[in-house]
Amino acid sequence: MQPDRLLVIDSLTQITTWIGSQIIKDEASRLVSHSQALVEDIARKRFPRPSVTVIQDEPASNRFVECFLMPLHKDSRAVQNSILPEFADLDDGTHEEVTRRFRHITSQSFNEWLQGISRTPKL
C-alpha cells in the first residue's frame, strides 16, 4: 500500500475507504472530506444501502485491503481466469508478469478459504 494514496473500494454491499498515512498528515481535511462526501452520496442512492467503512494506514488494515484487492494471489490460473475473465486473454509471459506484482502473503486466498469451509467434516 502506498502511504501517499487514498483508495475507495466499492463492492456494492460495502464501500471501504483506505487512507494512507501521508494523506492523514498532509491533506486530511480536503481530500478525505471530498472522498467521504462522494462515498456518502453513492451509498445514499443505493438500495439496499451499503455499509461504509474508513480504514487508516496500519498493518492490520493493510492486510485486509490487500487480500480484498488481490484475492487470487495463490489460486491456479484456471481459477483466476474464471473469476477475472480478462486474465484468460493474457499470454503466459504477461500473466506471469502481472501475478508477480501481487504481494504474496501466507494467508489463504478467498477461494482457498471458501473451499476449506465447504468441506463437510467426517462424523
Stockholm file with secondary structure:
# STOCKHOLM 1.0

chainA/1-123         MQPDRLLVIDSLTQITTWIGSQIIKDEASRLVSHSQALVEDIARKRFPRPSVTVIQDEPASNRFVECFLMPLHKDSRAVQNSILPEFADLDDGTHEEVTRRFRHITSQSFNEWLQGISRTPKL
#=GR chainA/1-123 SS CCTTCEEEEECSSEEEEEECHHHHHHSIIIIIHHHHHHHHHHHHTSSSCCEEEEEESSHHHHHHHHHHHCTTTTSCHHHHHHHCHHHHTSCHHHHHHHHHTSCCCSSCCHHHHHHHHHSCCCC
#=GC SS_cons         CCTTCEEEEECSSEEEEEECHHHHHHSIIIIIHHHHHHHHHHHHTSSSCCEEEEEESSHHHHHHHHHHHCTTTTSCHHHHHHHCHHHHTSCHHHHHHHHHTSCCCSSCCHHHHHHHHHSCCCC
//
